Amino acid sequence: GGGANGRHVLQRALRARPHRPPGTSPAGGGRNHGHSAYAARFTTLAGMDQTELPPGFAPEDHNARPLHIVDRDGFPAWLQAQPDAVRAWLSQQRFDGSAGSCALLPGEGGVAGAVLGIGDALDPYAYAHAPGALPEGDWRLAAAPAPEALRALQVGWGLGAYRFTRYKAGGRAPARLSLQALDDEARDLLAA
């Protein structure tokens, strides 16, 4: 169908683009100050720089709740490294890291974190369910993925956070991904 074809086009576009360090222009010099109609202005934690991030993203915050990303094959090893209480909690929920799944992790003050199940780490749509599946607030990656997977995560998160609000209110705000910088290729794709 058209959805699968669109997914393959997006995956090819992500894989075909050469990687640029965050914040550099396509020509390799200076900061990229492109503006998007959907961008929101945020102040970095240092309070000195202004960085534009699309909806669904937040400046880096080490106090944001941790988000663990696993696939079904890697889930058993990840689970073995977790405390007994987390293993028991996820077992009771029958969480197995399947694509499109999400489980909240309990803590003393309520939700302490979450684990997100994905399929193909290079498919942006593998992450698109996260902004709606997670509670509102800021989330940070518990472990840094490979650059290509991080780019796919950012594109998928941005697509999942998008709300068309021209004729109807957008509902609850999507969860926000806290990050140091948005990958330039991801920014370009989300602004298109």
N, C-alpha and C positions, 0 to 999 in steps of 0.2 A: 504494500500500500504506500500512500504518499508519506506517512509518518516514518516508515522504515527508510525510505529513500532520503528524506530530509535528514535523518539521523546519520546516514552514511556520508552525505555531503558535508555535514558539520564535522564528523570525525576526520574526513580527508582534509578539510581546511585546517583543523588543529594540528594534524600530523605534518602537513606540508609547510607550515610556517616555521621559519628558523626562530630559535629561541633568542629573545633579547632580555637582558636583565631588567627587572622592574624599574620603571621610572625613566627609561631611556627612550629616545625617539627612534623611529624606524631608520633614520640615517645614522644613528649611533651617538648623537651628541645631545647633551642637555636633557632637561625634564620634558616630558610630554604633557602639555597643558591643554589638550583637546577637551572640549566641553560637550556634554551630552544633555539633552533636554530632560533626561531622567536622573541625572546625577544629583546627589545631595552633598552639601559641603560639610566636611567634618574637620575639626582641629586635631592634629596629632597629639599624643600624650605629652610631648615636650611643650606644646602650646605655641611653638614658633612657626611651624610650617602649616600650610593649608593643603589638604589633599582631597580630591574629589573622588567619591566612591558611589557607585550605583546603589539603589535601594537593595536591602538585604545584606549589606556589608557594613562593617564597623571598623574603626581604627583598632590597631593591636591593643589588646587588654589581657594581661596575664591573669586577671581575676575572673575572666569569662569562664563559663563551665566547659569542661573538657569534652570533646567529641572524638570517640574512637571509631575509625572506619575499618570495616573488615569485609572480606568476601567469604563465601561459604567454605572454600578450601582452607583459608587461613584462620577461620574462626576457632577450631579446636586448640590450636597452639596459643592463640591470644587468650582464650578462656582459661587455659591451664596456668597462665601467668597472673590471673586475677585472684583476689582474696576469696576465701570460702564463701563469704556472704554474697558476693557478686555472682559466683558460680551458681549458688543455690537460687538466687533471685532470677537469673536468666533461665535456669532450668525449669523453674515453675512457670515462666512465661512461654516456654518452648521456643525461645529465640535460638536460631541456628545460623544467623548471618546471611540468610537468603536475600537475594536482590530485592530492593524495595522495602525492606523491613527496618524497624527502628524500635529500640527499647530504651527506656529511661532507667538510669541507675540511681538508687536511693542513697540518701545521705542524712546526716543529723538534721539539717535544716530543710529537708524536702528533696528536690531533685539535685543530685550532686554531679551528674554528667549523663552521657547517653552513648549508645553504640548504634552505628548505622550500618546496615547490610547493603552491599552493592554487588553488581555483577562485574562487567568489564570496567576496570579502573580508568581506561582511556575513553570511555563513553560518557559525555557530559550528562546524558539523561539518566545515568546510574545514580546521580546525586540530586536530581531535580526534586525528589520527594522530601528532602531534608528540611527546607524552610517551612513547609506546612506541617510536617510530622513532629518537629521539635517545638517545645513551648517557646513563646516569645522571649526575647532576651538575646544576649550575646553568647556565642559559642566559639571556642578556639579548638584547633586541631591538636589532639593529644600527641600525635606523631606526625612528622613532616613526610608527605608522600614524595615520590619522584617528581621532577619538574613537569613532565608531560601529564601525569595524573593530577598534579596540583592545578594545572591550567584547565583540565577537563572538569575538575571539581568546581573551580571558580565560575566557569561558563554554566555548568549545570545548576549551581546554586543561584546564579543570577537569573536564569530562565525560570527556575522554580519560585523565586521571590517576586517575579513580575506580576503585577495586578493591573488589569484593564479597568479603570474606574470612570470612564467617560460617562456612562449611563447608570451605573450602580456603584454604591460604596464598595470598597475593596474587602470588607470583612476584617478579620484580625490581622495585625501586622505579622509579617513572616519573621521567623527567627533570623538573626543576623550572624554572619560569619565574621569573626574578628581576625584581621590579618594585618601584617606589616605593610604590604603593598599589593595592589591588584596587578596581575600579570598584564602587560600591554596588549598581548594578543587577545586575552580574555576581555579586556576593556573594549577593544575594537569590535569584537563579535557581539558584545552585549549592547553597544551603542548603535549597531546597525539596524 
